[in-house]
Amino acid sequence: MISIFLGSISAILGFVSLVVGWQYFLEVIYGTLPVSLFVAGVIAIIAGIAGLKDHKNSKKDEEKLNNG
């Protein structure tokens, strides 16, 4: 019961803060968006390279099994 009450107060205060400080909120979003996109891009590149290596290794393993 107390968690619902505290959660409601927290949500209300967060909403009021967001409305009052909308400009500051947008500054934070604009500041973190490029960094987030960069990090996500690097992770995607690393995952792609790892996937290519796995695919290449699986073909080698398949050839070894077929050649016996």
Backbone hydrogen bonds in HBPLUS format (Angstrom, degrees):
<---DONOR---> <-ACCEPTOR-->    atom                        ^
c    i                          cat <-CA-CA->   ^        H-A-AA   ^      H-
h    n   atom  resd res      DA  || num        DHA   H-A  angle D-A-AA Bond
n    s   type  num  typ     dist DA aas  dist angle  dist       angle   num
A0005-PHE N   A0001-MET O   3.17 MM   4  6.49 158.9  2.21 147.2 152.7     1
A0006-LEU N   A0002-ILE O   2.86 MM   4  6.07 169.3  1.87 154.3 156.9     2
A0007-GLY N   A0003-SER O   2.83 MM   4  5.77 151.1  1.92 137.5 146.5     3
A0008-SER N   A0004-ILE O   2.91 MM   4  6.04 151.3  1.99 143.1 150.4     4
A0009-ILE N   A0005-PHE O   3.04 MM   4  6.33 162.5  2.07 150.1 154.4     5
A0010-SER N   A0006-LEU O   2.89 MM   4  6.03 159.1  1.93 145.5 151.9     6
A0011-ALA N   A0007-GLY O   2.89 MM   4  6.07 156.3  1.95 144.8 151.2     7
A0012-ILE N   A0008-SER O   2.94 MM   4  6.14 160.6  1.97 151.0 156.1     8
A0013-LEU N   A0009-ILE O   2.90 MM   4  6.08 169.3  1.91 154.1 157.3     9
A0014-GLY N   A0010-SER O   2.87 MM   4  5.96 154.4  1.94 145.1 152.9    10
A0015-PHE N   A0011-ALA O   2.91 MM   4  6.08 155.3  1.97 145.6 151.9    11
A0016-VAL N   A0012-ILE O   2.94 MM   4  6.18 165.6  1.96 154.5 158.1    12
A0017-SER N   A0013-LEU O   2.90 MM   4  6.01 159.8  1.94 145.6 151.7    13
A0018-LEU N   A0014-GLY O   2.90 MM   4  6.04 148.2  2.00 141.3 150.3    14
A0019-VAL N   A0015-PHE O   2.94 MM   4  6.22 155.4  2.00 150.2 156.3    15
A0020-VAL N   A0016-VAL O   2.90 MM   4  6.05 169.6  1.91 155.4 158.4    16
A0021-GLY N   A0017-SER O   2.78 MM   4  5.64 158.6  1.83 142.3 149.6    17
A0024-TYR N   A0021-GLY O   3.02 MM   3  5.34 119.0  2.41 105.7 120.3    18
A0025-PHE N   A0021-GLY O   2.98 MM   4  6.26 155.5  2.04 155.1 163.1    19
A0026-LEU N   A0022-TRP O   2.96 MM   4  6.26 158.0  2.01 152.0 156.8    20
A0027-GLU N   A0023-GLN O   3.07 MM   4  6.35 148.4  2.17 140.9 149.5    21
A0028-VAL N   A0024-TYR O   3.05 MM   4  6.36 153.3  2.13 147.4 153.6    22
A0029-ILE N   A0025-PHE O   3.01 MM   4  6.33 160.9  2.05 150.6 156.0    23
A0030-TYR N   A0026-LEU O   2.81 MM   4  5.98 168.5  1.83 153.3 156.5    24
A0031-GLY N   A0027-GLU O   2.92 MM   4  5.99 137.9  2.09 136.5 148.1    25
A0032-THR N   A0028-VAL O   2.91 MM   4  6.10 148.5  2.01 150.2 157.7    26
A0033-LEU N   A0029-ILE O   2.92 MM   4  5.82 146.1  2.03 153.0 160.2    27
A0036-SER N   A0032-THR O   2.93 MM   4  6.04 161.2  1.96 155.4 161.2    28
A0037-LEU N   A0033-LEU O   2.92 MM   4  6.11 161.7  1.95 156.2 160.8    29
A0038-PHE N   A0034-PRO O   2.97 MM   4  6.14 155.4  2.04 144.7 151.3    30
A0039-VAL N   A0035-VAL O   2.97 MM   4  6.21 167.8  1.99 154.4 156.9    31
A0040-ALA N   A0036-SER O   2.93 MM   4  6.07 162.8  1.96 149.7 154.9    32
A0041-GLY N   A0037-LEU O   2.92 MM   4  6.04 151.3  2.00 142.5 150.5    33
A0042-VAL N   A0038-PHE O   2.96 MM   4  6.26 157.7  2.01 152.4 158.0    34
A0043-ILE N   A0039-VAL O   2.99 MM   4  6.21 161.4  2.02 150.8 155.9    35
A0044-ALA N   A0040-ALA O   2.95 MM   4  6.14 154.5  2.01 144.4 151.5    36
A0045-ILE N   A0041-GLY O   2.95 MM   4  6.20 154.9  2.01 148.1 154.6    37
A0046-ILE N   A0042-VAL O   2.98 MM   4  6.22 164.6  2.00 152.1 156.0    38
A0047-ALA N   A0043-ILE O   2.90 MM   4  6.10 159.5  1.95 149.2 155.1    39
A0048-GLY N   A0044-ALA O   2.90 MM   4  6.06 152.5  1.97 144.2 151.9    40
A0049-ILE N   A0045-ILE O   2.95 MM   4  6.21 160.2  1.99 153.2 157.7    41
A0050-ALA N   A0046-ILE O   2.97 MM   4  6.16 161.1  2.01 148.7 154.1    42
A0051-GLY N   A0047-ALA O   2.91 MM   4  6.08 150.6  1.99 143.0 151.3    43
A0052-LEU N   A0048-GLY O   2.98 MM   4  6.26 153.1  2.05 147.1 153.9    44
A0053-LYS N   A0049-ILE O   2.99 MM   4  6.27 158.0  2.04 149.7 155.6    45
A0054-ASP N   A0050-ALA O   2.93 MM   4  6.15 159.3  1.98 148.4 154.0    46
A0055-HIS N   A0051-GLY O   2.94 MM   4  6.11 157.3  1.99 145.8 152.1    47
A0056-LYS N   A0052-LEU O   2.94 MM   4  6.12 157.2  1.99 147.0 153.2    48
A0057-ASN N   A0053-LYS O   2.89 MM   4  6.10 160.5  1.92 150.9 156.3    49
A0058-SER N   A0054-ASP O   2.86 MM   4  6.03 151.2  1.95 146.4 154.4    50
A0059-LYS N   A0055-HIS O   3.11 MM   4  6.35 148.8  2.21 142.6 150.0    51
A0060-LYS N   A0056-LYS O   3.15 MM   4  6.48 153.3  2.22 144.3 151.3    52
A0061-ASP N   A0057-ASN O   2.95 MM   4  6.23 158.9  2.00 149.2 154.7    53
A0062-GLU N   A0058-SER O   2.94 MM   4  6.09 150.7  2.03 140.9 149.1    54
A0063-GLU N   A0059-LYS O   2.97 MM   4  6.20 153.2  2.04 146.4 153.1    55
A0064-LYS N   A0060-LYS O   3.02 MM   4  6.29 152.4  2.10 147.1 154.5    56
A0065-LEU N   A0061-ASP O   3.07 MM   4  6.32 152.7  2.15 144.7 151.4    57
A0066-ASN N   A0062-GLU O   3.01 MM   4  6.25 154.3  2.08 146.2 153.3    58
A0067-ASN N   A0063-GLU O   2.94 MM   4  6.07 151.7  2.03 146.9 154.1    59
A0068-GLY N   A0064-LYS O   2.96 MM   4  5.91 132.1  2.20 136.1 148.0    60
